[in-house]
Amino acid sequence: MTEDAATLPAHAAPAQAGASRNPFRTARYRAWWAMTVIGAMGVGIQLVTVPLFVRDRVSEDHRAIAISLALVCQMLPSAVLLLVGGVIADRVERRRIMIRVYIVAAAISCVYVFLSKADFSGVWPVFFLGAVIGSVDAFGQPARISMAPQILPQAQLQNGLILSTVAFMAAGMFMGPAVGGLLADGFGLTVAFSAEVMFLLIAAVLSTRIGADKPVPTGKTIRGDLADGLRYVRGAPALRWLLLFQMVPGLFLIGPFRVTAVLVVNDVLDEADKFVGLFSACFGIGVLAGSFLMTLRAIPNRGKVLCGAPILGGLTFIAYAASEMVTLSMVILVFWGLGAAIFINLATPLIQETSSRPMIGRVMSMSNLAFAIATPLGLLQSGLLASAFGPQVAITISGVACTAIGLLALTFLRPVRSLP
C-alpha cells in the first residue's frame, strides 16, 4: 500500500544523524512533562482516598463489592466516550482540552472535600462523581498522550514516550498514592482530598504553557472521522492485535490490584491504611526504575518481548498473593513494577509508530478504550472472587490467567511478535 505525506506513520520520517535523544531539550516537552507529573499526583492521591472513603461507609461484608462498583462507575463512562474523545483530540487543540479536564477534576475533588469534612455517611455520591470523572477522562487521555508526536522531533520520540510514562506512573502509582495514604492516615481524608484539588489546579495552569499544533480540519463530521479511524485500524493487523493486547493488564493485573489492595493490607497483613498507598508506591518504584533502564539501551525484538511480558507479570502476581509478610509483599510489588515497565514502554511506542500521524488521537483513544473496557471487568471479577474466596485466591486466579495469555501470545501472536 502506498502512503502519501498525510498518512505516513509517526515513525516514518527518519531522524537526523547525531540528533539528541534527550527530549528535555525541547521546551514544549518540558511543560508537557511537568503537567503530566502534577496531574498524575492528583490522580494518584484519588486511587487511595476514594477506596478509603467507601470503606468507611459500608459494612465489612460489602467492602470489596462496594469499592469495585465505585471504580467501575468511573471506568464505564470513560469506555463509552473514549472513541469520541479520540476524534475530538484530532479536531480540537489538545492544550484547550487538558485545561478543561483538570478544572473539572479539581471541582469534583472539591465535592469530596465537602463530603468528608461534613462526615457524610452515604456512599451513593461516589458513584455519580466517579461517572463524571470517567467522562472527562475520556477526553483527557487521548489528548494528553497524542501530544507527544506533535511536540517532539523523531530522534527524541522514543525516550520522550518512556519518560512520560515514568512521569505518569511514578506520580500516579508511586508519589501520589504514597502522599494520599500518609495524609489520610495522619491528617484525615479531608486533607488528602484537599491535596488532590491543589495538584489538579496546578496541572490546569501548566496546561496553558504547552504550545500545541492546531489540528487540520478534515471537512467531515465527528461520526465521519470516527468511521475513518475504525476503518484504518481494521485494515492494520499488527495495530489491531496491539490494541487488543492492551486489555491484558487491566483485566488481570491492575483491576484486581485496585480492588484487593485495601483488603490485603487490612485483612491479610493486618497493617495500617498507609500501606495501601505504600503498596501502590512500591509498584510505582518498579515502573520508575524499569523505565529509566529502558532509556539507556534500545531493546531488540520489541514485539516478542511485549508478548512475553504478561508471563512475568502473572508469575509476580501469584507470588504477591502467596505473601503474608508486608515487607516481602512490598519487594514483590517493586518487581511487578519492573515487569510492568516493559509492557507499558513497549506497547505505546509500538502503537504510535504503527499509526499514521493524523490518526494518532483516534488510535490512542482505542488503546485507552481497550484498557477502559478491561479494567471494569477486572474490577468486577476480582471483587466477586474476593468476596467469595478472599483476596489471595482472587489475585492468584488473575496471575495464572495472565501467565497463560503470555504463553499463548509468544506462541501464536505473530503480527505482534514479529515487530522490530
TORTI-370996 format. One record per residue (C-alpha): x, y, z; residue in three letters. Coordinates in pm, whole numbers, plus 50000, padded with zeros to 5 digits. Layout:
<recs>
<rec c1="X" c2="Y" c3="Z" r="ALA"/>
...
</recs>
This chain:
<recs>
<rec c1="50000" c2="50000" c3="50000" r="MET"/>
<rec c1="50137" c2="50343" c3="49903" r="THR"/>
<rec c1="50124" c2="50616" c3="50167" r="GLU"/>
<rec c1="50122" c2="50985" c3="50096" r="ASP"/>
<rec c1="50266" c2="51253" c3="50323" r="ALA"/>
<rec c1="49939" c2="51298" c3="50511" r="ALA"/>
<rec c1="49917" c2="50935" c3="50614" r="THR"/>
<rec c1="50277" c2="50841" c3="50686" r="LEU"/>
<rec c1="50320" c2="50656" c3="51016" r="PRO"/>
<rec c1="50456" c2="50862" c3="51303" r="ALA"/>
<rec c1="50790" c2="50680" c3="51281" r="HIS"/>
<rec c1="50830" c2="50708" c3="50905" r="ALA"/>
<rec c1="51035" c2="51027" c3="50891" r="ALA"/>
<rec c1="51399" c2="50935" c3="50954" r="PRO"/>
<rec c1="51582" c2="51105" c3="51239" r="ALA"/>
<rec c1="51881" c2="51321" c3="51156" r="GLN"/>
<rec c1="52213" c2="51155" c3="51224" r="ALA"/>
<rec c1="52365" c2="51263" c3="51554" r="GLY"/>
<rec c1="52043" c2="51429" c3="51674" r="ALA"/>
<rec c1="51996" c2="51443" c3="52051" r="SER"/>
<rec c1="51779" c2="51172" c3="52205" r="ARG"/>
<rec c1="51715" c2="51384" c3="52515" r="ASN"/>
<rec c1="51351" c2="51509" c3="52498" r="PRO"/>
<rec c1="51409" c2="51763" c3="52776" r="PHE"/>
<rec c1="51600" c2="51974" c3="52525" r="ARG"/>
<rec c1="51258" c2="52059" c3="52379" r="THR"/>
<rec c1="51079" c2="52336" c3="52572" r="ALA"/>
<rec c1="50728" c2="52217" c3="52488" r="ARG"/>
<rec c1="50811" c2="51871" c3="52615" r="TYR"/>
<rec c1="50932" c2="52011" c3="52948" r="ARG"/>
<rec c1="50598" c2="52188" c3="53000" r="ALA"/>
<rec c1="50403" c2="51879" c3="52895" r="TRP"/>
<rec c1="50609" c2="51657" c3="53123" r="TRP"/>
<rec c1="50554" c2="51888" c3="53423" r="ALA"/>
<rec c1="50178" c2="51892" c3="53355" r="MET"/>
<rec c1="50178" c2="51513" c3="53340" r="THR"/>
<rec c1="50360" c2="51477" c3="53674" r="VAL"/>
<rec c1="50144" c2="51723" c3="53866" r="ILE"/>
<rec c1="49816" c2="51598" c3="53718" r="GLY"/>
<rec c1="49909" c2="51237" c3="53790" r="ALA"/>
<rec c1="49982" c2="51330" c3="54151" r="MET"/>
<rec c1="49619" c2="51432" c3="54192" r="GLY"/>
<rec c1="49501" c2="51114" c3="54021" r="VAL"/>
<rec c1="49734" c2="50903" c3="54236" r="GLY"/>
<rec c1="49603" c2="51050" c3="54560" r="ILE"/>
<rec c1="49250" c2="50965" c3="54444" r="GLN"/>
<rec c1="49348" c2="50599" c3="54398" r="LEU"/>
<rec c1="49380" c2="50585" c3="54777" r="VAL"/>
<rec c1="49123" c2="50838" c3="54901" r="THR"/>
<rec c1="48816" c2="50711" c3="54718" r="VAL"/>
<rec c1="48850" c2="50344" c3="54829" r="PRO"/>
<rec c1="48909" c2="50462" c3="55187" r="LEU"/>
<rec c1="48607" c2="50693" c3="55165" r="PHE"/>
<rec c1="48393" c2="50397" c3="55052" r="VAL"/>
<rec c1="48539" c2="50157" c3="55309" r="ARG"/>
<rec c1="48445" c2="50385" c3="55597" r="ASP"/>
<rec c1="48079" c2="50398" c3="55485" r="ARG"/>
<rec c1="47987" c2="50033" c3="55421" r="VAL"/>
<rec c1="47980" c2="49718" c3="55630" r="SER"/>
<rec c1="48279" c2="49487" c3="55636" r="GLU"/>
<rec c1="48100" c2="49219" c3="55432" r="ASP"/>
<rec c1="48028" c2="49463" c3="55146" r="HIS"/>
<rec c1="48359" c2="49647" c3="55123" r="ARG"/>
<rec c1="48506" c2="49455" c3="54829" r="ALA"/>
<rec c1="48200" c2="49482" c3="54606" r="ILE"/>
<rec c1="48137" c2="49847" c3="54703" r="ALA"/>
<rec c1="48493" c2="49951" c3="54617" r="ILE"/>
<rec c1="48481" c2="49762" c3="54288" r="SER"/>
<rec c1="48146" c2="49921" c3="54194" r="LEU"/>
<rec c1="48279" c2="50268" c3="54273" r="ALA"/>
<rec c1="48574" c2="50211" c3="54043" r="LEU"/>
<rec c1="48353" c2="50059" c3="53773" r="VAL"/>
<rec c1="48130" c2="50369" c3="53776" r="CYS"/>
<rec c1="48438" c2="50572" c3="53691" r="GLN"/>
<rec c1="48565" c2="50340" c3="53420" r="MET"/>
<rec c1="48242" c2="50270" c3="53229" r="LEU"/>
<rec c1="48167" c2="50627" c3="53113" r="PRO"/>
<rec c1="48526" c2="50654" c3="53000" r="SER"/>
<rec c1="48484" c2="50338" c3="52796" r="ALA"/>
<rec c1="48167" c2="50472" c3="52634" r="VAL"/>
<rec c1="48312" c2="50812" c3="52542" r="LEU"/>
<rec c1="48676" c2="50734" c3="52462" r="LEU"/>
<rec c1="48628" c2="50693" c3="52087" r="LEU"/>
<rec c1="48457" c2="51032" c3="52072" r="VAL"/>
<rec c1="48740" c2="51171" c3="52287" r="GLY"/>
<rec c1="48993" c2="51047" c3="52033" r="GLY"/>
<rec c1="48809" c2="51218" c3="51748" r="VAL"/>
<rec c1="48794" c2="51543" c3="51946" r="ILE"/>
<rec c1="49170" c2="51515" c3="52014" r="ALA"/>
<rec c1="49227" c2="51512" c3="51637" r="ASP"/>
<rec c1="48988" c2="51806" c3="51582" r="ARG"/>
<rec c1="49048" c2="52046" c3="51877" r="VAL"/>
<rec c1="49371" c2="52198" c3="52011" r="GLU"/>
<rec c1="49483" c2="51949" c3="52274" r="ARG"/>
<rec c1="49602" c2="52214" c3="52519" r="ARG"/>
<rec c1="49248" c2="52352" c3="52548" r="ARG"/>
<rec c1="49115" c2="52004" c3="52617" r="ILE"/>
<rec c1="49361" c2="51944" c3="52901" r="MET"/>
<rec c1="49286" c2="52276" c3="53073" r="ILE"/>
<rec c1="48917" c2="52191" c3="53092" r="ARG"/>
<rec c1="48979" c2="51834" c3="53203" r="VAL"/>
<rec c1="49188" c2="51938" c3="53501" r="TYR"/>
<rec c1="48947" c2="52212" c3="53607" r="ILE"/>
<rec c1="48651" c2="51972" c3="53613" r="VAL"/>
<rec c1="48855" c2="51710" c3="53802" r="ALA"/>
<rec c1="48952" c2="51970" c3="54063" r="ALA"/>
<rec c1="48586" c2="52066" c3="54105" r="ALA"/>
<rec c1="48493" c2="51700" c3="54170" r="ILE"/>
<rec c1="48767" c2="51675" c3="54432" r="SER"/>
<rec c1="48623" c2="51987" c3="54599" r="CYS"/>
<rec c1="48296" c2="51797" c3="54640" r="VAL"/>
<rec c1="48485" c2="51517" c3="54814" r="TYR"/>
<rec c1="48644" c2="51773" c3="55045" r="VAL"/>
<rec c1="48295" c2="51889" c3="55145" r="PHE"/>
<rec c1="48160" c2="51535" c3="55190" r="LEU"/>
<rec c1="48449" c2="51422" c3="55408" r="SER"/>
<rec c1="48450" c2="51744" c3="55610" r="LYS"/>
<rec c1="48076" c2="51712" c3="55671" r="ALA"/>
<rec c1="48121" c2="51343" c3="55763" r="ASP"/>
<rec c1="47857" c2="51246" c3="55508" r="PHE"/>
<rec c1="47757" c2="50886" c3="55583" r="SER"/>
<rec c1="47618" c2="50780" c3="55244" r="GLY"/>
<rec c1="47821" c2="50618" c3="54970" r="VAL"/>
<rec c1="47595" c2="50697" c3="54672" r="TRP"/>
<rec c1="47767" c2="51027" c3="54571" r="PRO"/>
<rec c1="48083" c2="50830" c3="54493" r="VAL"/>
<rec c1="47913" c2="50653" c3="54202" r="PHE"/>
<rec c1="47789" c2="50980" c3="54048" r="PHE"/>
<rec c1="48119" c2="51164" c3="54098" r="LEU"/>
<rec c1="48312" c2="50871" c3="53956" r="GLY"/>
<rec c1="48095" c2="50878" c3="53643" r="ALA"/>
<rec c1="48173" c2="51247" c3="53590" r="VAL"/>
<rec c1="48547" c2="51192" c3="53634" r="ILE"/>
<rec c1="48538" c2="50897" c3="53393" r="GLY"/>
<rec c1="48352" c2="51102" c3="53133" r="SER"/>
<rec c1="48603" c2="51385" c3="53148" r="VAL"/>
<rec c1="48896" c2="51146" c3="53142" r="ASP"/>
<rec c1="48770" c2="51004" c3="52812" r="ALA"/>
<rec c1="48870" c2="51333" c3="52651" r="PHE"/>
<rec c1="49185" c2="51393" c3="52853" r="GLY"/>
<rec c1="49361" c2="51061" c3="52796" r="GLN"/>
<rec c1="49385" c2="51063" c3="52414" r="PRO"/>
<rec c1="49453" c2="51437" c3="52408" r="ALA"/>
<rec c1="49746" c2="51413" c3="52650" r="ARG"/>
<rec c1="49926" c2="51111" c3="52511" r="ILE"/>
<rec c1="49879" c2="51207" c3="52145" r="SER"/>
<rec c1="50060" c2="51537" c3="52208" r="MET"/>
<rec c1="50396" c2="51358" c3="52210" r="ALA"/>
<rec c1="50444" c2="51328" c3="51830" r="PRO"/>
<rec c1="50342" c2="51695" c3="51798" r="GLN"/>
<rec c1="50597" c2="51835" c3="52040" r="ILE"/>
<rec c1="50898" c2="51606" c3="51985" r="LEU"/>
<rec c1="51130" c2="51550" c3="51689" r="PRO"/>
<rec c1="51168" c2="51192" c3="51573" r="GLN"/>
<rec c1="51505" c2="51136" c3="51742" r="ALA"/>
<rec c1="51355" c2="51217" c3="52083" r="GLN"/>
<rec c1="51017" c2="51045" c3="52048" r="LEU"/>
<rec c1="51105" c2="50700" c3="52186" r="GLN"/>
<rec c1="51270" c2="50831" c3="52502" r="ASN"/>
<rec c1="51010" c2="51104" c3="52533" r="GLY"/>
<rec c1="50733" c2="50845" c3="52547" r="LEU"/>
<rec c1="50922" c2="50636" c3="52800" r="ILE"/>
<rec c1="50997" c2="50935" c3="53022" r="LEU"/>
<rec c1="50635" c2="51050" c3="53004" r="SER"/>
<rec c1="50536" c2="50703" c3="53122" r="THR"/>
<rec c1="50789" c2="50739" c3="53403" r="VAL"/>
<rec c1="50629" c2="51068" c3="53498" r="ALA"/>
<rec c1="50272" c2="50945" c3="53481" r="PHE"/>
<rec c1="50328" c2="50610" c3="53651" r="MET"/>
<rec c1="50572" c2="50734" c3="53913" r="ALA"/>
<rec c1="50344" c2="51019" c3="54014" r="ALA"/>
<rec c1="50017" c2="50831" c3="53967" r="GLY"/>
<rec c1="50122" c2="50496" c3="54114" r="MET"/>
<rec c1="50407" c2="50596" c3="54346" r="PHE"/>
<rec c1="50422" c2="50952" c3="54475" r="MET"/>
<rec c1="50050" c2="51030" c3="54460" r="GLY"/>
<rec c1="49927" c2="50716" c3="54639" r="PRO"/>
<rec c1="50207" c2="50744" c3="54896" r="ALA"/>
<rec c1="50116" c2="51106" c3="54971" r="VAL"/>
<rec c1="49745" c2="51017" c3="54976" r="GLY"/>
<rec c1="49794" c2="50728" c3="55216" r="GLY"/>
<rec c1="50016" c2="50927" c3="55451" r="LEU"/>
<rec c1="49783" c2="51228" c3="55453" r="LEU"/>
<rec c1="49472" c2="51015" c3="55504" r="ALA"/>
<rec c1="49635" c2="50814" c3="55783" r="ASP"/>
<rec c1="49794" c2="51113" c3="55956" r="GLY"/>
<rec c1="49551" c2="51401" c3="55898" r="PHE"/>
<rec c1="49229" c2="51250" c3="55763" r="GLY"/>
<rec c1="49055" c2="51227" c3="55427" r="LEU"/>
<rec c1="48961" c2="51595" c3="55415" r="THR"/>
<rec c1="49327" c2="51697" c3="55398" r="VAL"/>
<rec c1="49404" c2="51426" c3="55143" r="ALA"/>
<rec c1="49118" c2="51537" c3="54916" r="PHE"/>
<rec c1="49231" c2="51899" c3="54953" r="SER"/>
<rec c1="49576" c2="51798" c3="54827" r="ALA"/>
<rec c1="49405" c2="51649" c3="54518" r="GLU"/>
<rec c1="49243" c2="51984" c3="54444" r="VAL"/>
<rec c1="49574" c2="52167" c3="54471" r="MET"/>
<rec c1="49761" c2="51934" c3="54232" r="PHE"/>
<rec c1="49483" c2="51931" c3="53972" r="LEU"/>
<rec c1="49458" c2="52311" c3="53965" r="LEU"/>
<rec c1="49835" c2="52343" c3="53924" r="ILE"/>
<rec c1="49816" c2="52098" c3="53633" r="ALA"/>
<rec c1="49548" c2="52316" c3="53472" r="ALA"/>
<rec c1="49777" c2="52618" c3="53496" r="VAL"/>
<rec c1="50071" c2="52424" c3="53349" r="LEU"/>
<rec c1="49850" c2="52314" c3="53058" r="SER"/>
<rec c1="49826" c2="52675" c3="52943" r="THR"/>
<rec c1="50204" c2="52680" c3="52879" r="ARG"/>
<rec c1="50211" c2="52394" c3="52628" r="ILE"/>
<rec c1="50230" c2="52506" c3="52268" r="GLY"/>
<rec c1="50031" c2="52251" c3="52069" r="ALA"/>
<rec c1="49980" c2="52226" c3="51694" r="ASP"/>
<rec c1="49640" c2="52327" c3="51568" r="LYS"/>
<rec c1="49455" c2="52037" c3="51404" r="PRO"/>
<rec c1="49397" c2="52032" c3="51031" r="VAL"/>
<rec c1="49023" c2="52019" c3="50954" r="PRO"/>
<rec c1="48913" c2="51709" c3="50764" r="THR"/>
<rec c1="48585" c2="51859" c3="50645" r="GLY"/>
<rec c1="48398" c2="51562" c3="50791" r="LYS"/>
<rec c1="48160" c2="51522" c3="51081" r="THR"/>
<rec c1="48268" c2="51367" c3="51412" r="ILE"/>
<rec c1="48092" c2="51049" c3="51302" r="ARG"/>
<rec c1="48279" c2="51052" c3="50971" r="GLY"/>
<rec c1="48617" c2="51099" c3="51138" r="ASP"/>
<rec c1="48537" c2="50819" c3="51383" r="LEU"/>
<rec c1="48442" c2="50586" c3="51098" r="ALA"/>
<rec c1="48770" c2="50665" c3="50921" r="ASP"/>
<rec c1="48964" c2="50578" c3="51236" r="GLY"/>
<rec c1="48786" c2="50247" c3="51282" r="LEU"/>
<rec c1="48844" c2="50153" c3="50918" r="ARG"/>
<rec c1="49209" c2="50243" c3="50948" r="TYR"/>
<rec c1="49264" c2="50014" c3="51248" r="VAL"/>
<rec c1="49063" c2="49733" c3="51091" r="ARG"/>
<rec c1="49299" c2="49736" c3="50795" r="GLY"/>
<rec c1="49616" c2="49708" c3="51007" r="ALA"/>
<rec c1="49655" c2="49357" c3="51163" r="PRO"/>
<rec c1="49952" c2="49443" c3="51386" r="ALA"/>
<rec c1="49774" c2="49750" c3="51518" r="LEU"/>
<rec c1="49455" c2="49552" c3="51583" r="ARG"/>
<rec c1="49639" c2="49294" c3="51793" r="TRP"/>
<rec c1="49841" c2="49558" c3="51977" r="LEU"/>
<rec c1="49519" c2="49731" c3="52080" r="LEU"/>
<rec c1="49357" c2="49404" c3="52187" r="LEU"/>
<rec c1="49669" c2="49311" c3="52385" r="PHE"/>
<rec c1="49622" c2="49634" c3="52582" r="GLN"/>
<rec c1="49331" c2="49466" c3="52764" r="MET"/>
<rec c1="49550" c2="49218" c3="52950" r="VAL"/>
<rec c1="49688" c2="49443" c3="53230" r="PRO"/>
<rec c1="49351" c2="49597" c3="53321" r="GLY"/>
<rec c1="49168" c2="49265" c3="53324" r="LEU"/>
<rec c1="49417" c2="49051" c3="53512" r="PHE"/>
<rec c1="49656" c2="49285" c3="53699" r="LEU"/>
<rec c1="49559" c2="49649" c3="53755" r="ILE"/>
<rec c1="49187" c2="49587" c3="53814" r="GLY"/>
<rec c1="49240" c2="49307" c3="54066" r="PRO"/>
<rec c1="49516" c2="49501" c3="54244" r="PHE"/>
<rec c1="49297" c2="49810" c3="54290" r="ARG"/>
<rec c1="49009" c2="49610" c3="54439" r="VAL"/>
<rec c1="49217" c2="49392" c3="54668" r="THR"/>
<rec c1="49484" c2="49636" c3="54794" r="ALA"/>
<rec c1="49278" c2="49757" c3="55091" r="VAL"/>
<rec c1="49168" c2="49401" c3="55172" r="LEU"/>
<rec c1="49521" c2="49260" c3="55158" r="VAL"/>
<rec c1="49658" c2="49536" c3="55381" r="VAL"/>
<rec c1="49375" c2="49526" c3="55639" r="ASN"/>
<rec c1="49263" c2="49162" c3="55640" r="ASP"/>
<rec c1="49559" c2="48952" c3="55526" r="VAL"/>
<rec c1="49852" c2="49152" c3="55662" r="LEU"/>
<rec c1="49667" c2="49336" c3="55942" r="ASP"/>
<rec c1="49851" c2="49663" c3="55870" r="GLU"/>
<rec c1="49759" c2="50034" c3="55885" r="ALA"/>
<rec c1="49592" c2="50225" c3="55600" r="ASP"/>
<rec c1="49918" c2="50394" c3="55500" r="LYS"/>
<rec c1="50032" c2="50066" c3="55344" r="PHE"/>
<rec c1="49752" c2="50090" c3="55088" r="VAL"/>
<rec c1="49934" c2="50389" c3="54943" r="GLY"/>
<rec c1="50278" c2="50241" c3="55002" r="LEU"/>
<rec c1="50188" c2="49925" c3="54810" r="PHE"/>
<rec c1="50099" c2="50136" c3="54507" r="SER"/>
<rec c1="50420" c2="50329" c3="54571" r="ALA"/>
<rec c1="50628" c2="50009" c3="54554" r="CYS"/>
<rec c1="50472" c2="49924" c3="54219" r="PHE"/>
<rec c1="50550" c2="50277" c3="54103" r="GLY"/>
<rec c1="50912" c2="50248" c3="54215" r="ILE"/>
<rec c1="50949" c2="49939" c3="53999" r="GLY"/>
<rec c1="50793" c2="50112" c3="53698" r="VAL"/>
<rec c1="51017" c2="50414" c3="53752" r="LEU"/>
<rec c1="51337" c2="50207" c3="53775" r="ALA"/>
<rec c1="51247" c2="49984" c3="53482" r="GLY"/>
<rec c1="51155" c2="50277" c3="53260" r="SER"/>
<rec c1="51480" c2="50462" c3="53326" r="PHE"/>
<rec c1="51677" c2="50146" c3="53248" r="LEU"/>
<rec c1="51494" c2="50117" c3="52916" r="MET"/>
<rec c1="51608" c2="50464" c3="52809" r="THR"/>
<rec c1="51973" c2="50359" c3="52831" r="LEU"/>
<rec c1="51970" c2="50098" c3="52558" r="ARG"/>
<rec c1="51744" c2="50001" c3="52270" r="ALA"/>
<rec c1="51558" c2="49671" c3="52309" r="ILE"/>
<rec c1="51571" c2="49436" c3="52008" r="PRO"/>
<rec c1="51271" c2="49223" c3="51908" r="ASN"/>
<rec c1="51032" c2="49450" c3="52092" r="ARG"/>
<rec c1="50723" c2="49262" c3="51972" r="GLY"/>
<rec c1="50848" c2="48934" c3="52111" r="LYS"/>
<rec c1="50943" c2="49095" c3="52443" r="VAL"/>
<rec c1="50599" c2="49258" c3="52465" r="LEU"/>
<rec c1="50426" c2="48923" c3="52410" r="CYS"/>
<rec c1="50626" c2="48765" c3="52691" r="GLY"/>
<rec c1="50573" c2="49049" c3="52942" r="ALA"/>
<rec c1="50240" c2="48908" c3="53078" r="PRO"/>
<rec c1="50423" c2="48592" c3="53182" r="ILE"/>
<rec c1="50647" c2="48792" c3="53414" r="LEU"/>
<rec c1="50352" c2="48995" c3="53541" r="GLY"/>
<rec c1="50138" c2="48688" c3="53610" r="GLY"/>
<rec c1="50410" c2="48498" c3="53796" r="LEU"/>
<rec c1="50489" c2="48802" c3="54009" r="THR"/>
<rec c1="50119" c2="48846" c3="54089" r="PHE"/>
<rec c1="50099" c2="48482" c3="54205" r="ILE"/>
<rec c1="50394" c2="48543" c3="54439" r="ALA"/>
<rec c1="50224" c2="48858" c3="54575" r="TYR"/>
<rec c1="49910" c2="48656" c3="54651" r="ALA"/>
<rec c1="50112" c2="48398" c3="54846" r="ALA"/>
<rec c1="50295" c2="48654" c3="55062" r="SER"/>
<rec c1="50178" c2="48711" c3="55419" r="GLU"/>
<rec c1="50460" c2="48949" c3="55522" r="MET"/>
<rec c1="50428" c2="49317" c3="55448" r="VAL"/>
<rec c1="50797" c2="49365" c3="55366" r="THR"/>
<rec c1="50801" c2="49072" c3="55124" r="LEU"/>
<rec c1="50481" c2="49197" c3="54960" r="SER"/>
<rec c1="50638" c2="49538" c3="54903" r="MET"/>
<rec c1="50951" c2="49385" c3="54748" r="VAL"/>
<rec c1="50737" c2="49169" c3="54516" r="ILE"/>
<rec c1="50539" c2="49475" c3="54407" r="LEU"/>
<rec c1="50863" c2="49651" c3="54313" r="VAL"/>
<rec c1="50950" c2="49357" c3="54086" r="PHE"/>
<rec c1="50596" c2="49367" c3="53947" r="TRP"/>
<rec c1="50658" c2="49731" c3="53855" r="GLY"/>
<rec c1="50981" c2="49639" c3="53677" r="LEU"/>
<rec c1="50793" c2="49391" c3="53461" r="GLY"/>
<rec c1="50508" c2="49636" c3="53402" r="ALA"/>
<rec c1="50758" c2="49893" c3="53275" r="ALA"/>
<rec c1="50848" c2="49657" c3="52990" r="ILE"/>
<rec c1="50486" c2="49623" c3="52878" r="PHE"/>
<rec c1="50396" c2="49990" c3="52919" r="ILE"/>
<rec c1="50705" c2="50128" c3="52749" r="ASN"/>
<rec c1="50686" c2="49892" c3="52453" r="LEU"/>
<rec c1="50311" c2="49890" c3="52387" r="ALA"/>
<rec c1="50255" c2="50265" c3="52349" r="THR"/>
<rec c1="50560" c2="50338" c3="52125" r="PRO"/>
<rec c1="50477" c2="50041" c3="51903" r="LEU"/>
<rec c1="50117" c2="50161" c3="51869" r="ILE"/>
<rec c1="50223" c2="50516" c3="51784" r="GLN"/>
<rec c1="50496" c2="50402" c3="51544" r="GLU"/>
<rec c1="50248" c2="50176" c3="51365" r="THR"/>
<rec c1="49992" c2="50458" c3="51331" r="SER"/>
<rec c1="49975" c2="50743" c3="51080" r="SER"/>
<rec c1="50018" c2="51088" c3="51232" r="ARG"/>
<rec c1="49666" c2="51227" c3="51155" r="PRO"/>
<rec c1="49509" c2="50918" c3="51315" r="MET"/>
<rec c1="49705" c2="50913" c3="51641" r="ILE"/>
<rec c1="49433" c2="51074" c3="51855" r="GLY"/>
<rec c1="49179" c2="50817" c3="51740" r="ARG"/>
<rec c1="49421" c2="50525" c3="51767" r="VAL"/>
<rec c1="49528" c2="50624" c3="52118" r="MET"/>
<rec c1="49163" c2="50656" c3="52220" r="SER"/>
<rec c1="49116" c2="50296" c3="52106" r="MET"/>
<rec c1="49422" c2="50197" c3="52308" r="SER"/>
<rec c1="49276" c2="50367" c3="52614" r="ASN"/>
<rec c1="48938" c2="50213" c3="52537" r="LEU"/>
<rec c1="49089" c2="49864" c3="52549" r="ALA"/>
<rec c1="49218" c2="49938" c3="52899" r="PHE"/>
<rec c1="48893" c2="50111" c3="52998" r="ALA"/>
<rec c1="48686" c2="49810" c3="52893" r="ILE"/>
<rec c1="48917" c2="49557" c3="53052" r="ALA"/>
<rec c1="48968" c2="49727" c3="53388" r="THR"/>
<rec c1="48598" c2="49733" c3="53495" r="PRO"/>
<rec c1="48580" c2="49365" c3="53402" r="LEU"/>
<rec c1="48891" c2="49307" c3="53610" r="GLY"/>
<rec c1="48741" c2="49505" c3="53898" r="LEU"/>
<rec c1="48417" c2="49308" c3="53886" r="LEU"/>
<rec c1="48568" c2="48964" c3="53851" r="GLN"/>
<rec c1="48820" c2="49023" c3="54129" r="SER"/>
<rec c1="48559" c2="49188" c3="54352" r="GLY"/>
<rec c1="48328" c2="48887" c3="54317" r="LEU"/>
<rec c1="48612" c2="48638" c3="54364" r="LEU"/>
<rec c1="48749" c2="48826" c3="54666" r="ALA"/>
<rec c1="48403" c2="48841" c3="54826" r="SER"/>
<rec c1="48351" c2="48466" c3="54773" r="ALA"/>
<rec c1="48700" c2="48325" c3="54834" r="PHE"/>
<rec c1="48916" c2="48605" c3="54974" r="GLY"/>
<rec c1="49165" c2="48844" c3="54811" r="PRO"/>
<rec c1="49452" c2="48597" c3="54789" r="GLN"/>
<rec c1="49253" c2="48350" c3="54579" r="VAL"/>
<rec c1="49128" c2="48629" c3="54353" r="ALA"/>
<rec c1="49483" c2="48753" c3="54293" r="ILE"/>
<rec c1="49614" c2="48400" c3="54226" r="THR"/>
<rec c1="49347" c2="48327" c3="53964" r="ILE"/>
<rec c1="49428" c2="48652" c3="53784" r="SER"/>
<rec c1="49800" c2="48575" c3="53790" r="GLY"/>
<rec c1="49752" c2="48228" c3="53642" r="VAL"/>
<rec c1="49531" c2="48366" c3="53362" r="ALA"/>
<rec c1="49781" c2="48640" c3="53279" r="CYS"/>
<rec c1="50068" c2="48391" c3="53259" r="THR"/>
<rec c1="49869" c2="48167" c3="53024" r="ALA"/>
<rec c1="49789" c2="48458" c3="52792" r="ILE"/>
<rec c1="50158" c2="48549" c3="52770" r="GLY"/>
<rec c1="50250" c2="48194" c3="52672" r="LEU"/>
<rec c1="49979" c2="48188" c3="52405" r="LEU"/>
<rec c1="50090" c2="48525" c3="52268" r="ALA"/>
<rec c1="50452" c2="48413" c3="52236" r="LEU"/>
<rec c1="50338" c2="48103" c3="52051" r="THR"/>
<rec c1="50064" c2="48230" c3="51820" r="PHE"/>
<rec c1="50054" c2="48614" c3="51803" r="LEU"/>
<rec c1="50280" c2="48656" c3="51501" r="ARG"/>
<rec c1="50166" c2="49008" c3="51389" r="PRO"/>
<rec c1="50288" c2="49149" c3="51724" r="VAL"/>
<rec c1="50571" c2="48903" c3="51789" r="ARG"/>
<rec c1="50739" c2="48995" c3="51459" r="SER"/>
<rec c1="50753" c2="49371" c3="51527" r="LEU"/>
<rec c1="51112" c2="49505" c3="51548" r="PRO"/>
</recs>
